[in-house]
Amino acid sequence: APAMAPTAPNSEQVLKDLGLILGVGGAVENRMAEMQRRIDDLQQAINSGVKSNDITITDIDKATTTTIEGVHKEFKRVLFWLSIGKNVLIVGPSGSGKTSTWKDLCTALGREGEVMGPASLKYDYLGFNDANGNYIPTPLYKAMTGGKLLLIDEYDASNPNACVPLHSALDNGFIDTPNGQVIAEKGFVVLASGNTNGDGATAQYNGRNQQDGATKQRFAVLEFGYDEEMEMRLALAKWAGAGPWVKRVQAYRHAAQRLNSLHIISPRQSIEGAVAFGAMEAMTGHGMDADKVESDILWKLLDQGQIDKIKENAKEEIEAI
């Protein structure tokens, strides 16, 4: 008779068999449900729950191919504008992946990067001469002379008057500095990021300034919201059992949004929680109390009344996890 092709063993049966072989069936079964849940989480991520959203970049001149894994859903749109030399302002809530996207964009464009925070004075862009007469260059100067991708992080917290020197760099490709005129090298382009669209402070981001309309005109402005599929991928990469935790965080976020709460619940908390659960498991062999993790990194001493309202609003979604 022809040989029968072997079938893949059921993961639950493998765990049971392992317990019998080791003679610790009871101990294994006590943790079997937890291990099975992780297997299910990973399988869901592979099959349908999480899309890979990878991007492959081919450099014809260098005959190289680079794959960037798990990029933000708006990544290709930002990449398009930057690749044709258009400066981009991405606007999104805290923890939406703006800074990590800049790193991936440097890789995709094959360029080095420079990064700076919000400008308080024009010299944050132009640079200055120190007491010995030596010129102190800025990230803008380095990006222009090196043909790099400059990230202006938290751009909307800048002093609008300080941003005026940026206009010439963006429009004409040169600026006048204490070290003389600087002409931008090929490849120089700017990515600015902010939590607001430059129209001033909001109740949630009250440390932001209204930006000059002439500055804003020099950017393509894109909304850059939370990518919950990317959030799940990043958390699972930190800890294989993160699935239920991420869904819990997302449920609270959805509830907070429905209630118009100012409390920020971002993917950052999903990832930080996954790191904490994974670290505790590695150190002790068992997980952390999810309620304690919530208290420390999710609620952050938020008024208990507000916490109760968010939890009540999220109850149905939490029960479905």
GIGI-V370933 format. One record per backbone hydrogen bond with DSSP energy under -1.0 kcal/mol. NH is the residue of the N-H (numbers start at 1). CO is the residue of the C=O. E is the energy in kcal/mol with one decimal. If there is no record, write none. Layout:
((NH & CO & E) (NH & CO & E))
//
This chain:
((14 & 10 & -2.2) (15 & 11 & -1.8) (16 & 12 & -2.0) (17 & 13 & -3.0) (18 & 14 & -2.3) (19 & 15 & -1.8) (20 & 16 & -1.9) (21 & 17 & -2.7) (22 & 18 & -2.3) (24 & 19 & -1.9) (28 & 24 & -2.4) (29 & 25 & -2.6) (30 & 26 & -1.5) (31 & 28 & -1.0) (35 & 31 & -2.3) (36 & 32 & -3.0) (37 & 33 & -2.1) (38 & 34 & -1.6) (39 & 35 & -2.1) (40 & 36 & -2.5) (41 & 37 & -2.3) (42 & 38 & -2.6) (43 & 39 & -2.6) (44 & 40 & -2.5) (45 & 41 & -2.3) (46 & 42 & -2.3) (47 & 43 & -2.9) (48 & 44 & -1.8) (49 & 44 & -3.7) (55 & 68 & -2.4) (57 & 66 & -3.6) (59 & 64 & -3.0) (63 & 59 & -1.2) (64 & 59 & -1.6) (66 & 57 & -3.2) (68 & 55 & -3.2) (71 & 53 & -1.9) (75 & 72 & -2.1) (78 & 74 & -2.1) (79 & 75 & -2.9) (80 & 76 & -2.1) (81 & 77 & -1.5) (82 & 78 & -2.2) (83 & 79 & -2.5) (84 & 80 & -1.0) (85 & 82 & -1.7) (86 & 81 & -2.6) (88 & 190 & -2.1) (89 & 220 & -3.0) (90 & 192 & -2.8) (91 & 222 & -2.7) (92 & 194 & -2.4) (96 & 93 & -1.3) (101 & 97 & -1.7) (102 & 98 & -1.5) (103 & 99 & -1.4) (104 & 100 & -1.8) (105 & 101 & -2.5) (106 & 102 & -2.1) (107 & 103 & -1.6) (108 & 104 & -2.6) (109 & 105 & -2.6) (111 & 106 & -2.2) (114 & 149 & -1.9) (116 & 151 & -2.5) (124 & 121 & -1.9) (125 & 122 & -1.6) (126 & 122 & -2.4) (127 & 123 & -2.1) (128 & 136 & -1.1) (130 & 134 & -2.8) (133 & 130 & -2.1) (136 & 128 & -3.5) (142 & 138 & -2.6) (143 & 139 & -2.5) (144 & 140 & -2.6) (145 & 141 & -2.6) (146 & 142 & -1.5) (148 & 143 & -2.4) (149 & 112 & -2.3) (150 & 189 & -2.4) (151 & 114 & -2.9) (152 & 191 & -2.2) (153 & 116 & -2.7) (155 & 193 & -2.6) (157 & 154 & -2.2) (158 & 155 & -2.0) (159 & 119 & -3.2) (162 & 159 & -1.1) (164 & 161 & -1.0) (166 & 163 & -1.4) (167 & 164 & -1.7) (170 & 166 & -2.4) (171 & 167 & -2.8) (172 & 168 & -2.2) (173 & 168 & -1.1) (174 & 168 & -1.1) (175 & 182 & -1.8) (177 & 180 & -1.9) (180 & 177 & -2.2) (182 & 175 & -3.1) (184 & 173 & -3.4) (185 & 144 & -3.4) (188 & 185 & -1.8) (189 & 148 & -1.6) (191 & 150 & -3.2) (192 & 88 & -3.2) (193 & 152 & -2.3) (194 & 90 & -2.0) (202 & 205 & -1.5) (209 & 156 & -2.9) (211 & 198 & -3.1) (216 & 212 & -1.8) (217 & 213 & -1.7) (218 & 215 & -1.5) (219 & 216 & -1.7) (220 & 87 & -2.6) (222 & 89 & -2.7) (224 & 91 & -3.4) (231 & 227 & -2.2) (232 & 228 & -1.9) (233 & 229 & -2.2) (234 & 230 & -2.7) (235 & 231 & -2.1) (236 & 232 & -2.6) (237 & 233 & -1.8) (239 & 235 & -2.1) (242 & 239 & -1.8) (246 & 242 & -2.6) (247 & 243 & -2.3) (248 & 244 & -1.9) (249 & 245 & -2.4) (250 & 246 & -2.7) (251 & 247 & -2.1) (252 & 248 & -2.1) (253 & 249 & -2.2) (254 & 250 & -2.7) (255 & 251 & -2.0) (256 & 252 & -2.7) (257 & 253 & -2.4) (258 & 254 & -2.2) (259 & 255 & -2.0) (260 & 257 & -1.1) (261 & 256 & -2.9) (269 & 266 & -1.3) (271 & 267 & -2.4) (272 & 268 & -2.7) (273 & 269 & -2.2) (274 & 270 & -1.9) (275 & 271 & -2.2) (276 & 272 & -2.2) (277 & 273 & -2.8) (278 & 274 & -2.4) (279 & 275 & -2.5) (280 & 276 & -2.5) (281 & 277 & -2.2) (282 & 278 & -2.2) (283 & 279 & -1.9) (284 & 280 & -2.7) (285 & 281 & -2.2) (293 & 289 & -1.8) (294 & 290 & -2.5) (295 & 291 & -2.2) (296 & 292 & -2.1) (297 & 293 & -2.6) (298 & 294 & -2.0) (299 & 294 & -2.5) (302 & 299 & -1.1) (307 & 303 & -2.0) (308 & 304 & -2.6) (309 & 305 & -1.7) (310 & 306 & -2.3) (311 & 307 & -2.7) (312 & 308 & -2.4) (313 & 309 & -2.2) (314 & 310 & -1.8) (318 & 314 & -2.7) (319 & 315 & -2.5) (321 & 318 & -1.4))
//
